[in-house]
Amino acid sequence: MVETSPISALQAYTKAIDQAANSKSTGTVVGSDEVTTGPSFAELVQEAGKEAVSDGLNSEKVSLQSLTGEAGLVDIVTAISSAEVTLETVVSVRDRVIQAYQDIIKMPI
């Protein structure tokens, strides 16, 4: 079961802020600017795809557990909501990529 208390949300938020702050501090100084080193765009997209598939599999697993009575109502709703948000995000990104491709095709040479 996923813990959804305000304290766990605050801890997750604090952890995310700390990770973001630590990732920005690693970089190479070029002139007077700092070039941050991190994952490439392709790696970010690949990781997001893996997380989307993982969310979908998790929701399917919880759905099957609900049929056997092993999962509670809160678990089911949480898993399905997470899968729904992930699917909406994937569809939105797909639509933006298609729109960008169409805009590039329309550009004069």
N, C-alpha and C positions, 0 to 999 in steps of 0.2 A: 504494500500500500504506500502511496506517495504521501509524504507528510506535507500538509498545506497550512501549517500554523504561521502566524506573522513572524515569529522568531526565525523559523527555517527560511522564510522568504528573505528576511533581512540578512541572514548569514550568506545565502546564495548571492544576493546583490553585492554584499561587501566583498565576497570572493571574486566576483566578476570584475568589480572596480579595481581590486588589487592586481588581477591578472592583466587588465588593460594597462594599468600604470606601469607594471613591470615590463610588458612587451614593448612599450614606447621608448623605454630607456636604453634598449639595445639597438645600436645603429652605428653607422660610419659617418664621420664628419667629413663633408666635402665643402671646402671653402668655409663659409659661415653657416651653412645649412647642415642639418643632420638627416641622413638618409636612413630611414628605418628598415631593418632587415626582418623579414617575417615570411610567412607562407605566401606563395604566389597565388594569383587569382584562380588558376586551375586547381590548385590544392584546396583553396577555400570552397570552390564549387563542388569538388569531389567529396570533401568532408560534409558539406551540407546535404549532398545526395545520400551519403551513407546514413546520416542522422534521420533523413526523411524516411528511408526504407526501414530503419530501425524502429521509428515511431509507428509505422504501419504494421510491422510484424508484432510489436508489443500490443497494439490495439486488437489485432487478430487473436493473439494469445489470451488476452483478458476476455475477449468475447467467447472463446471456447471454454474458458474457465467458468464463465457465467452460466453456460449451459449445464455444466456439471455441478453447479452450486458452490464452487470453490472461491469465487470472487464476489465481493460485495457490490452494492449499487454505486457507492462512491468510486470504487476502482473502475467500474465500467464507464461511468460518466467521465471521469478524468481521462481515461485512455482514449475514448472516442473524441472528446474535445481536443485533446492533443493531436490526434490524427487529423481532425478536421482543420485545425489551424495550419498544420504542416501542409496539407493538400492545398488549401487556399494560397499559401505562400508559394508553393511550387507552381501553381497555375498562374499566379500573378507574375512571377519571374519569367515563366515561359512566354506569356503575352508580351512582356517588355522586350524580351530578346527577339521575338518575331517582329515587333514594331521597329526595333532598331535595325534589324536586317532589311526590312522594307524601306526604311529611310535611307539606308546606304545604297540600296539598289536604285532608288530614285535620283541619286546625286548625279549631276552631269560630270562627264569625264573631261 
